Amino acid sequence: MIKLVTVTNEKLITQSHLVSNLKLQTNTLNNIILQKDSQLQTSAEMSKDLQSALKKANRQKKLYQIGSAIGAAAILLQVIK
């Protein structure tokens, strides 16, 4: 009878350790999910910022092209006169 109680207590302790281990794993996985969500949000913000910077750079490029064409036309007009 005493041996049965001892074996039962050992099994209970083992199950308690398993439950604790599973809870720890669950918490670790939840933390990983939170970190990944944060990384995705940061990535989306960076992508949005890069898109804005690209549009701004393209607008500046277009303005420089127009300005160069106007400058070239002005020089050509001066040469023709």
N, C-alpha and C positions, 0 to 999 in steps of 0.2 A: 504493500500500500504506500509506504514512504517512497519507494522507488518510482511509483506511478506519479506521485505528486511532484517529485524532483524532475522527472522527464517533462511533465506538463508545464512546470515553471520554466524550464529551459526553452521549451517551445514558445511559451508566451514571451520570454525575453527576446528570442530570435525574431518573432513576429513584430515586436515593438521596435527592434532595430531596423527591420525591413520597412516598416511604416515610416519611421523617421528618415530613413534614406530616401524613400520615395517622395516624401514631403520636401526634402532638400532638393532633389532633382526637379521637382515641379517648380519650386521657387527659382532655381537656376534657369530653367527654360523660360519662365515668365520674364525674368530679367533680360534674357537674350532677346525675347520678342520686343520688349520695350526699347532696347538699344537699337534693334533693327528698324523699328518704327521711327525712332529719332533720326537714324541715318537716312532713311527714305525721305523724311521731311526736309532734312538739310540738303539732300541731293536735289530735291524738287526746287527748293529755294535757289540753289546755286544755278540750276538749269535756267530758271526764270531770269536771274541776274545776267547770265551769259547771253541769253536771247536779247535782252534789252541792250547790252553792250554791243552786240553784233549789229542790231538795227541802227544804233547811234553811229557806229563806225561806217556802216554802209551809207548813211545819210551824209556823213562828212566826206566820204569818197566821192559821192555824186556831186556835192557842192564844189569840191576841188576840180572835178572833171569839167563842170560847167564854167567855173572860174578860169580854168586853163584855156578852154575854147574861146571864151570872151577875150582873154588876154591875147591869144593868138590872132583873133580877128582884129583886135585893135592894132596890133603890131603890123598886120598885113595892110590895114587901111593906111597906117602911117607911111609904110613903104610905098604904097601905090600913089599917095599924094606927092 
